[in-house]
Each structure stands twice: as structure tokens, then as C-alpha cells.
Amino acid sequence: MSSLCLLGVDTGGTFTDFVAVDGSGIRLHKCLSTPDQPERAILQGIRALGLEDRIQDGSLTVVHGSTVATNAALEGKGVRTAYITNRGFADVLSIGRQTRRELYNLCPPPVAPPVPTELCLEVDCRVDAQGKALKALSASELETLREQLAELQPEAVAINLLFSFLNDADEKAIAAALPDHLFCSRSSEVLPEYKEYERGMATWLNAWLGPKVQGYLQRLQAAMPRTPLAIMQSSGGTLDATNAAKRAVNLLLSGPAGGLAAARQLGRILNRHTLITFDMGGTSSDVALIDGDIALTTEGHIGPYPVAVPMVDMHTIGAGGGSIAHLDEGGLLRVGPESAGASPGPACYGKGGLRATVTDANVVLGRLPDDARLGGNMPLQRDAAIAAVATLASELGLSVEDTAAGIIDIANEHMVRALRVISLQRGYDPAEFSLCCFGGAGGLHVCALAEALGTNEVIIPNYGGVFSALGMLLAPRERQLSRTLNQALATLSSDALAQAFADLRDEGQKALTDEGVASDAIQAQASLDLCYQGQSYTLNLPFDGSIEDCEEAFHRAHAKRYGHRLGLPVQLVNLRLALRAPAALKALPPHQGQAQREPSHQRVAFIDQPVARYQREQLQPGDILAGPALICEAVATTWLAEGWQAQLDPQGHLLLNRIAP
């Protein structure tokens, strides 16, 4: 059998990225995604990398970030799903939090409920707020429920009973009574926490998307039956494909989480523990903040839906290389959120796209050289890009180059706003952070973004064009577990908390050891969701075993976040425990330099003299480059603007510093 090969795969809206690591080094690949059947692009990339034999002999391990759940949710293409709850609570998901998208719009357009009324079913059983049974679930109720489901013919069922996080017996009984062919999600398994609306939405999303994710993963696994397959979760850790097929709601930020896992590792290597990450792909841009570690949130959204399961705290906007430029009704230039995607893609791809995109604008300006090959094998068609931008230019009465520059400026402004959301609006000064840029398109914009933010250092990591795929291999195997207690912190003993965490640890360790993880390799990180009594929102703080220290830490955290502290008792709402095991790949691969050559030169718009054009693979550690310059590589291009310089560190990462105000 061949030596083991690790393959990270990130499926994006435009490209599918691959990073293969084995005893001979690292290989990269990009190919256009196939949104109708994402597994086709994955198998195509495996063939292009020459890994077909490894599928047969079992020497390949794949870690994959999937967008199947995300795309299905955003496009509203889940399956027909029945929602089962207690009598009198069928409208919980429709009522929600009674919030309006437009607060002062007196005539808002009607919004369809997530679950049609006819699919909301009720059972007559109840437990109280302490988990004690008030009314038992009868056999006749179960029989009636089976008859209703037989008539409605759903593909999936979501079960969300009151206080199931304290007593899940009725949910388990309902699940056991359902036909085997139905995909079933129980709230006590998906999200055993209080707040029946958020818990119900997570459970419904899991059921609504589950068959789509399950079918996709089964098709992918069937195509490589001897290949271990792990899937990235929204929280930045992985789990095996069999369990992932049951946890669609935990995969909604599967791809972007990979980039953060790699950025966390990069920060540790470079001793930069405060990073703002900027991941710009073909369809969207994702921004996040790392202050020592990846921040998680339980208040995320996917489209209009709240998602209360732990996910990376990330802000996403529809601004990527494929974002389409257009004129609005007032004749003003706009960019995005509509994207050309993978098909037909930007005009310069030569696949039938006619509308100007951000990528086309970069081609027109010369920041993407004419002979560049996206992903290493896709030639660009400059004439097509010019024609697409010229259509807009004629309507605006501007030159083609001025129009292209305007497209870039507007796209940059969208991205700067997103970067401010996760930094300035949360009380962080961007000047105290390094801007870590990755994704295939990010390097073309990062200097302008850093200047607008006031950030003086930019890090463009080695293999940044496929950084999320690399992050799949650097992410730990993980389980995120939680339980609601909802008690005054001062009334709890350390022993009681220790026992509660021990119960969670036993559950998580069993899940990981069932995947083949050695129990002594598992590390646990405990935390508490705390608030002042009477508050609805919590802050999550690490817990080291001392209730007194944690209470004082909460007061400080509240003062930092909101500017004040209160003389009220502190309430413990949820326990959280993260269990992690070592990643498939222990460290970032080293720089693989080639023989050094003199740079070529490239014409770039609005610059009088041709600028130097370097191949990143030919740079040597310690090399210092001055802008303006282009730094090209197989999977990305960096525009080093005037007033900036770049230095290659020993690991092959580009460190950009602003040298002129």
C-alpha cells in the first residue's frame, strides 16, 4: 500500500479547491465547481491530481468542506418536512420573535412561514420546566400521528417538544414510532438548550436540509468506498461523514470555517494572535476576527433563518471575483450581490458570460495578467473582459479603464464595510490587528482594504489561494456539546458543575472514540453562557473550575462589551464543552521554492511604467519586494500597491507592510 495521502477539498460557489499532502510534498489544484452535483468536481480534481489509485488502495484520506447545506438553505430547496410539537404550539416557528425586517415599514410584504400550516402537527403530551411529566404521551396519540404522516407524505420530520432538553423521553418515543424511511431530527439531540423557537428552527433546518446533505455524502462516499471521509463543521472542527449526514445544520459554514482553522494555525506560527481574516472567493467574501482563538457564536443566521448551533463568528457579503457590475434604476454603478458563479462565470473565462464582473475589471486594469491561468489551467480572455466592461462604460460615459477602476472601488467599499462590522463596531481597533488575506481573489484588493481600515500589516499566507482547503486538514476532530441549566451562578457548587461537565465529556468522548480517536488524545475546553438575571442575551466565558473567578470575569467582559457593569446576580444559562482531537495535518507545509529568476514586467492601468511581475514560487525567504508590483502564483495573484513592501518569511508567507502614509 502507498504511503498515506491527505486531501483537503473546499467546494465554493465558483471554484472547488484541492490541497494534497503526502510524503513527496504538497500539490494544489482548482477546478470550476459543479453546483448541480458537487461530487463531480471533486472526482474531477482527484483525477487531475493523479489520486485515482489511492481511492482503490485506501491510502487516501479526504477532509471536505461542503456548501450543499448552505446552498439549499439560501435557495429554499429543502425537502418536504413535517414539524411535530406540543398541542397549542404549532405556530412557534411562524411567530418567531415577532421581529420585522424593516422596523418602520407599515406595509411589509408577506413572508411565508418556514413550515406550511398543514405540515405543523401537534401531540397532546407535556413536561414542566423541571422536566417532570405532566401528561404522558399515549399510544393513541402516536397512532394518530402516524396516520397524519402517512397522508402528508413528508421526506423528513422535525420533533421539537417543550423542555425536551430536560426530559427527552417523549421525543425519543415519537422518533421510534416513525417509519424508517423518514429522515428524523430531535431537538433534544440537535440543540438541547432552552428557547423553543431557536431550538425548533435548528431542528427544522436539520430535517429540512438533512436528506439533501445525506444523499450528497452517500453519493460521494459511494464513489470512493475505501476512502475515509471527514466533513468540516461550522464550528471549525471535523466529524466523520456518517455523522455529518445526520447533522446538516452543523455544516452551514462548512467551507469558510476551514480558512479560519488555517488562519488560527498561521497566527500561532507567526506569533500573531490578533488577526482580521479576509477570505475573498469567486462568489462572496467572508470576514472574521481572531483574538487568540476563533470566536464562535450561537446567534448566527443563514439567509432569514436563525441558527443557534455553534458556528464561527463570521460576516459574509455577496462581493467576490464573480460579483456582477450593473447600473441601478437611477443610473448609478452597483456591484453585486448577484454573481456570475461558475457557469457562465466572468466574461474573461470565455464560457459565455457577457456581464462585467470584479474579475473582469482586474483583467482590464492589468492586475490579472493576460497570460495568467486561473487555478493553474484556465486561460483568461482579455478581449472578452474589455467588451463586458465597455458595455457599462458606454452607458456611464466613461473610459473602459475608469469604469473598471470604479467597479474595483465599489467592491472594495463593500468589503471595507464588512471588515468594520467585525472590528470597529465591536470595539476593536483594526490598527492593532494584522489583516490575514486568503482566497483566490483577495490578494488583488487587500492593500486598498488595509489602507481604508488603518491596518499596517497584511499577511498573505503560503498557499493562500486554496487556504480553506488547506484548513480542512489543519482542523481538529471535534464535538461541541451544550446543556441548559438556567440557574443563579451563586447557587451552584463547583462539584455540581464538574459533574454536569463530566456527563457532557462522556458523551463527546464516546462519539470521538467511535471514530477511532484515542481517548488520551482528546482535549476538553469548558465554558459557560452567563448573563445578569433578567437579561435575554448571554456572554460566553471559559470556565476553569472556579465559580468566583468566572463571575468576576463576566462583570469585566460585560463592561468591555457594553460599557458598564450591573449590581445584579449572575445567571448561568448554558454549559458548553468543546472536545478536540488532533488534526489530520499537524503543521502548515513548508515553502517549496524554485530556482530564482529575474522578474518580468506588466503594464498596469494608471501607472506610467511597467511594473515588476514576480512568480511567488521563485521567491526566496528574505526577499523584499517594493510596490507597485504583481506577485503571481498558480492559484492566486497579489497586487502590491505603491507605498507597500512585501517580504517572504522562512515558511513562505508574504508579510506586507505599509511604508508610506
N, C-alpha and C positions, 0 to 999 in steps of 0.2 A: 504494500500500500504506500502511496505517496505521502510525503510529509503534509501536515495539516495546513490548509489554506483558509484564511478568514476573508469573508466578503461582506462589506457594508454596502447597502443599497438604499438610496433615498429617492423615492418617486415624487417628483414635483409636478406642477401644472404644465410645465413646458419640457423640462429635461428629466431624465432618470439618470442619477449619478451612481458610479461604482468605484469602490476602493478595494483592491485585492492585496492582501498582505500574506506572504509566505516566506520560506527560508531564503528565497532569492531576492527579496526586496518588496517594493510596493509598485503597483500598477494602477493607473487611473483610466476611467472611461466615462463618456457621456453619450447618451442617445436620446432621441426625441421620445417623450412619453406616449403611451397608447391609452388614453383615458377610458376608452370603451372596455378594454381588457388589459389592465396594468401589468399582468404577468407576462404578456407578450414582449414588452420592452425589457423586462428583467431577463427572460430567457435569451433574448437577442443579445443583451450585454454579456451574459455568461458565455455565449458562443464567441463573441468578439474578443473576449479575454482568454479564449482557449481553455475554458474550465469544464468543458462537457465531460471529459473523462473523470474528473473529480466528482461529478454528480453520480457517476456509476460506481466508483470505488468507495464512496462515503468519506472522502478526505476533505470535503468542503463543508464549512460552517457558514451560514448566512444569517446576518442580522439586518433587519429590514424596517425602514420607516415608511408607513403606508398612508396614502391620502384617501383610501376608499371610504372610510367613515366620514372624513371631513367633507369630501365632495358630495356624498349622498345627503348629508345634513344640509349643506348650503344650497343644494339644488332641490331639496324637498323630495328626494327619491327614496325614502324609506319604504318598508313593506307595510301591508295592512296589519295593524296592531290593535288588539283589544286591551283595554285598561280596566283592571279589577281593583275595587276599593270597598271601603265600608259603606253601608247604607247611609245615604244622605250626603256623601262626599264625592259624588261623581263629577261635580263641576270644579274641583280643586285646580286642575291643570288649565281649565279655561279662564277661571277668575284670576289665577296667579296672584301677583302682588297689587293688582288694580292700578298699575302704573301705565302712563301714556307715553308714547314715543315723542309726541310733540305736546308739551305741557299746556300751551296756550292756544292750541288748535281746537276750536269749539265743535268742529265738524270733521273729526278724523275719519279716514276711510276705514271701513270694517275690516277686521283681521280675523281670519278663520281660526278656530280653536285648534290646538295641536292634535287633539283626538276628536273625531266626529262624535256627536251625541250618541248615535246608535251603537258605537263601539265602547262606550263607557258603561261598565257593568258593576253592580253592587251586590255584596253579600252581607247577610244580617248576622254579624258577629262583632265582638268588641272587647278590647282590653283597656285598662285605665292607664293613667300616667305613671304608675309604678310597675306596669307590666302584668298586673293581676287580671285574670279573665273575668269579664263581666257578663258576657253572653257567648256561649260556646258555638262553634261552627258545626251545624248539623249535617247529617248525611243528605237530607232533602235539599239543603242549600247547594251542596256540591253537585247533586244530580241536576238541579235547575241550571246551574252554571254550565255544566257540560252540554245541556240541550241548547242553551243560548249560543255557545261557541260553535256547535255543530251547524247551527243556522247561519251564523255570521261568517264562517269560514275565514278567520284571520290566519296569517302566517306566523304571527308572534303574539305573545301575551306578556303584559307588564302587570305585576302584582304589587300594590302599594297600600298596606293597611296601617292604620294609626298605631303608633308606638311599637311597631314591629322591631325596632332596634333594641327594645327591652324584652320582647317576647315574640319570637318568630314562628311559633307552633302553627298558627293558622295559615301563614303564608306557605309554610312547607306542606301543609295538608292540601292546600289548593294546587300547588305545583305537582304534587304526587297524583292528583286526580285528573290532570290534563292529559290529552293524547300525546303520545311520544313524538309525533311529527311536528308539534308546535315548538318554536323557539320560546323559551320561558325565562323571564328575568324577575327576580325577587328583590324588593327594596332592601330587605334585611341582609342581602348578600352584596348588592351593588353599592349601597351607601347607608350603612347602619348608623344614621345620625338623625337628630331632630330636624324640624321644619318639613312638614309633609309635602309642601309644594316643590321645594328644591329636590327632596329625595324622590318624589314622584316623577319629576322631569328627568332626572338622571336614569331612573329605572325605565321610563318610557323610551328615552333616547337609546338606551342599551338594547331594548327589544326591537324598536323601530329600525335600527341600523344593523342589528346583530346578524340576521340571515345574509345580508349583503357582504359583510365582513367575513362571516363564516364560509360562504360559498367561494369568495376570492381566495382565502387562505387554503381552503381544501384543494382548489384547482392548482395553486402554486405548489403545495406540498405534493400533490399527485404527479406533477411534472418532474420532481426531484425527490423521490420517496426515501432515499437513503441519506438525505442531507438534513442535518439538524437546522431548524429554522426558529429564530427568535425575533420578536417584534418589539419595536420601541414604543413605550408608553408616553403619554402626555406629561408624566412627571419626571422624565429624564432617565428612567431605568427600563430594563427589558424584561420580558417574560416569554415563555415558550409559546409557539403558535397555537397549540391546542387550547391553552388557557386564554390566549388573546382572542380566539374566535368566540369566546363567551363574554368578552369584555370590550365590546365596541366603543362604549362611552369613554373608556380609558385611552383610546387611540386617536382622539380628535386633534391633538397637536403632535402626532407621532413623528412626522418629519422634522419640523422646526426644533423639537426637543433635542435631536441629535446634534445640531450645531451648538447648542448650549452645553451639552456634555463635553464636546471637544474644546469649547472655549474655557470651561472650568479647568480642564487639564492644562491647557495652554497657560492660563493665568498662574497656575502653581509652578510650572516650569520657569516662567519668566519673572516670577515673584511680583506679579501684578495682580493683586487680589480685588481690585475695583475696576470693573470693565463695563462699558456700554457696548453691547453687541448689535451689529447691524448686518442682517442677512438678506441680501437682495438677489432674488432669482428672476425667472422669466415672467412670473405672474404676479407676485406680491413681494412685499418687504416685511421682515419681522425684526422688531427691536426689543431688547430686554436689558436688564441691569443685573450684574453680578457683583454683590458686595460681600465677598468672602465665599459665598456659595450661591447656587442657583436658587432664586426665590420662587416659591410655589404659591398658588392661590386656589381658593375654593370658591371664588366669586367670578370665574371666567364665563365667557359666552362663546357660543358658536352660532353665527347668524343671530336670529332673535331669541335663541334658547339659552337660559342659564345652565351652566354646567358646574355642579358643586363638587365633583370629584377632584382630587388634587391634580393640578397641571401647572406647567411652567408659567410664570407671570410674564406674559408677552403681549406686545401690542402689534397688531398686524394691519397693514393698509394695502389697498389694491394699487400699488405702484411698483412695477417691475420692468424688466427689459422689454417685455411684450406689451406694456400698457399703451393703449391706442390714444393718439392725439386727435382732437376734433374741435370744432367750433360749436359753442353753445348757441342758444336762441338769440342771444344778444351780440353774437359775432366775436365773443372772446375765446381765446385759446384755452382749452382744457386738456388734461392728461389723465387717463384712467377714469374710473376703476376697471372699465372693460379691457380685457386682454385678448391679444391675438392667439395666445396659448401655443400649443404645439402644432395645431393644424387650423389655419394655414401658417400661422406664425407671422413674424415681422416680414415686411416686403423683401428685405435683404436675404431671407432664407431661400427665396426662389421657389416657394411651394404654393404660389397663388395668392399670397397676401398682397393687398393693394393699399391698405391704410397705414399711415405713418405711425411708427412706434418709437419708444425711447431708444431701442437698439438701432433703429434706422437713423435716428438723429446722431447717435455716436458715430455711426459709419460715415455720415455726411461730413461731420466735423473732423474726421481723420483720426479719432481716438480709438476706433477699431480699424486696424489697417486693412487695406483691400485684400491682401493675401492671407489674412487671418482665417483660421479654420475653427469654428466653434466646436468645442468638445474634441478638438483634435482632428476632425474629419469632415466637418460641414463647411464648404466654401461660402463666402459672402458675395452677394451680387450688389456692388455699389450702385450701378445704374438703376436698379430697382428701388433702392433706398432713396436715391435722389428724386426719382419720379414720384414716389409716395409723398415725400416732404414738399416737393414742388407744387403738388395739388393744393396743399394748405397754404403755401407761400403766396400763390396767386390770389387766393381768397383774402388773405391778410394784407396784400400789397407790400410784402417784404421779400428780401432775397432768400434763397434757399438756406444759406448758412445762418442768417439771422433767425429764420424760423426754427431751424434745428437747435440753435442756442436757446431759443425761447422754450422749446419743449424740454430741454435739459433743466433749465432754470425752474420751470413749474414742477417737474418731477422732483427736483431737489427740495423745493419748498414743502411738498407733501411729506417727504422723508424727514426733514428737519422738524416739522411739527410732531411727527410720531416720536422722534428722539426726545423732544422736550416733554412729551406726555409722561415718559417713564423716568425722567430725570428731574427737571426743574419743577414740574407740577407735583412731584412727590418729595420736594425738599432737598434734592441732591444737586450739587454744583458740578456740571459736566467738566469743568476745568480740573477737577480732582480725579477724573477717570480717564483711562485710555479707551479710545474707540477701536474696538476689535471688529474688523470688517471681513466678511466672507460671503460666499455665494458667487455665482458666475458673473454677475453684473456689478457687484458692489464696488470693486476697485476703481471703476470709471467715475464714480461720484464722490468717493469718500473724502477727498481733500476739501471740496467745497462744503460738504456737510460739517466737517471738523471746524472749518473757519466760522461757519454760521453758529455753531454751538459754543465756540470758545475753547475747544479742546486742542491741546498742542501735540499730543502723541496719538498716532494711529498704528495699529498692529494689523498687518495682513499676513495671516499665518501661512506656513508651508501647506500646500495642497488646499488653499482656501477656496478654490472653485468647486471643490467636492467635500467641503468641510463637514457638512451634515452627514454625508455618507461615512466619512471617517469617524464622526462622533458616535455612530451606531456601534462601532467596535470598541469605543472607549467608555461606553455607558455601562454601569454596573447592572447585574441582575437584581431586581428589586421588587418589593411588595410594600405598598403604602396602606396601612391599616388604621382604622379610626373607630371610636365608640363615643357616644354621648353619655355624659354623667349629669351635667347641669345641676351642680351643687355649689354652695358657697365654698370658696377655697379654704377658708379658715376652719371649716367644719370637718375637713378631710385629714386623715392621718397619712404620713409617708408610707406606712405599711399597706394601707388600703390602696393607695395609688400604685405601689410596687406590685401588688397582686393583680391589679387591673392590667398593668403593662405586661406582666408575666403571661396572662391569658392571651393577649394580643401576640406576644412573641412566640408562643407555642403554635398559634395558628399560622403565622407567617413563616416560621421555620419549617413547618411541615410542607407548606407549599413550595418552598425553595428546595428542600431536600428531595421532594418528589421529582424535581427537575434535574437531580443529580448533583446538587451543590453540597459540599461537605459542611456539616453543621458548624465546625470550628472556624469556617471561613466567613461566616455571616456576622456582620456588624449591625448594631441597633442604634437608632437615634430617636430619642423620645422628645415630644413637645406637647404643649398644652395650648388650646384655644381659650383665651381669657377676655373678660370684659368687666366693666363695672356693672353692678346689679342694676337692671332696668334698661341696659343698652341692648341693641339688636345686633351690632357688629362686633367682631372679635379681633384680637391680635394674636398671632401665633408666636410663642416663645419657646426656646429649648428648655428642657427640664432635666436637671442633673441630680434630682433626688431631694432637693431642699425646697420645701414649700415656701419658707420665708424668703429665700433668695429670689425665687420665681415671682413672688408677689411684688417685691421691690423693683425687680426688672420690668414688670408690667407697668408700674407707675412711670418709670423712666421712658419706656417705649411709647406710652400714651402721650406723654409730654412732648416727645420728639415728633410724633406724627401729627398731633392736633394742637400743640402749643400750650397745653395745660394738663394738670392732673386734678383728680377729684378726691374728696374725703369719703368715698363710698366703699363698701365692701367689694372685694373682687370675686367674680363668679367664674368657676371653671365650667366651660361648656363641653368641649370635646377633648378626648385623649387622642394623640396621633403617634404612630410608631412607624418609622421607615426602617426596613430591613434590607441590607445591601450585601451582595457578594461580589467578588472580583469580576472585572470586565473581561471580555474575550481578548482584548489587546491591552497590555499593561502600560504602554507609553506611546507617545507620538513617534512615528517613524523618523529617522534622521534625514537630513538633506542629502539628496543624491545629485551632486554636481557633475557637470560635463566639462569638457575642455573649453577654456575661456576663449572668446573671440571678441574682436572689435565690434562695437555696436553699429548697426545700420542707422539710416535716418528716414524720417517720415514727415510729410507735410501735414500740419495740423492747422485748422482754421483759426484766424485771428492772431497767429504767431508768424512773425516775418521770416524767420529762418527755420529750416527743417530741424525737428527735434530728434534727439538720440532715441534709438529704439533698442532695448536690451531684451535678450531671452533670459528669463529667470533661471532656467536650468543651467545656464552658463555662468551665472554669478557665483562668486566665491565668498565664503564667510569673511566679513570685514569690509567688503566692497561698499563704497559710499557713492551714491548717485545724486545728482542735483537736478531739480526740476527747472524747466519743463522737460519731461521725458515720458516715454512709454515703456512699460515693463510687461512683456508678453509671456504667456505660458500656454500650455495645451488646453487648460480648462478655464482660463480667466485672463483678463487684461487689467492692468493698473495704470491710471492716468496720474502721473506725479506732477502736480501743478507747480507753477512758478512760485518761488518762496518756500518750497518744501524740499527736504532731502530724505533719502532712504538709505538705510544700512542693513546689510544682510547679517543676521546673527549666526552663531555656530550651528543652530538647529535648522537654519534655512528660512527663518521667519523675517519678514521685512518690517523694520521699525521705522516709521515715518515721523519726522519732527519738523515743526514749522520753524523756519529760520528767519522769516521776515514778517513784520506786522501786516 
